[in-house]
Amino acid sequence: MRSNRSATMNILILGNETDVHAAHLKLALEHAGATVNYWDTQLFPKQLRLSWQPDTDSGWLRLPEVAFNLQEIESVFWRSFSGVIPNLQNQTTDDITQVLHSVRSHDR
């Protein structure tokens, strides 16, 4: 996995390539010179990692193909939220998943 340490603008699209609008936006932004990646929440926590250290105001977002220092991300476009697919290991994660699903259902 490479770290994205370029001088270009780093943009994340919350969604994936199956969303035609998100795919069109990604191509247009790349054509304009931006570095664009999808942040597909369905891949969390198995293929995506998010870390944050509040005492230093630093953190990382690790996508399958690249890792970003959070300070390197210029913009996030929230196209869609596909939920997360947690690795259920115990009752606590089951409870958290139920809360997340109820919040998502309530927002619709």
N, C-alpha and C positions, 0 to 999 in steps of 0.2 A: 504494500500500500504506500502510495506516495503522499507527501504533504504538499498542499497547494500553496506555494509561496511565490506567487507571481505578482506582477504589478497591475494585472487586469482586475476589473471589478468582479467579485465573487458573488453570485446570486444563487439562492436555493429556491426551488419550486416544490412546495409541499404537495405532492401528488406523484404520478408516475407516467410513463410513456403511453399507457393505454388511454389516457385522457387526451383527446384530440386538441382541445384548447391549450392544455399545458404543453403538449408537444410542439404546437405552432409557436407558442411564446418562447420556448427554449430555443428553437431554430432562429427566430428573429433576434433574440438577445445574443446568441452566439455569432450571428452574422454582424452584429454591431460591435463585436469584440469582447463581450463579457464571457467569463467562465461560468457556466451554468450546470448545476447538478440537480437531480431529483432527490427529494427527501421523502422516500416512500415509507410512511409510518408502519405499514404492514410488515416491514422487515425488522422492526424493533421488537425485542432486544436481541434477536439472534444474529442479524447481520449489520445492525446499526448500533452505535454506542454514543452516549452523550454523557460528558462529565463536566462538572462545575466545581470550582473551588472558591467559595464566596470570600474567603479571607484574602485572596490575591486577585479577585475579579478575573479569573482566567478559566478557560475550559476548552474542551475539544468536542467536535462532532466527527465521528468516524463512520463514513459511508463505505459500502463495499469497495469502491474504486479509489477513494481519496479520503484524507483526514484534513479537517480544517481547525485551526485555532479559531475560536468563536470571534475574536477580534478581526479576523480576516474576512468575515462575511459582511458584505455591504447591504444586502437586502434579502428578504424572504417573501416570496409570493405564495399566499395561501390559496391554492386552487381548490384542493379537496383534502379532506381528512378521512383516511381509510381505516382508522382504528389501529390498534396494535394487536399482535398475536403473542400474548405472553407465554412464557414457558411455565406452565402451572406445576408447582412442586408441592405446595402445601395449602392449608386452609386460608392463610393470610393472603396469598396471591389470588386465591379464588374470590375472597371478599373484595379485594381491590378491583378485580375484573368486573364483578357485578356492579360496583359503584360506577366505574367508567362507562359501562354499557347503559346504566340507568340515566346518567348525565347526558350521554349521546342521544338516547331516545327522547329525553325531555327537551333537548334543543331543536328537535325536528318540528 
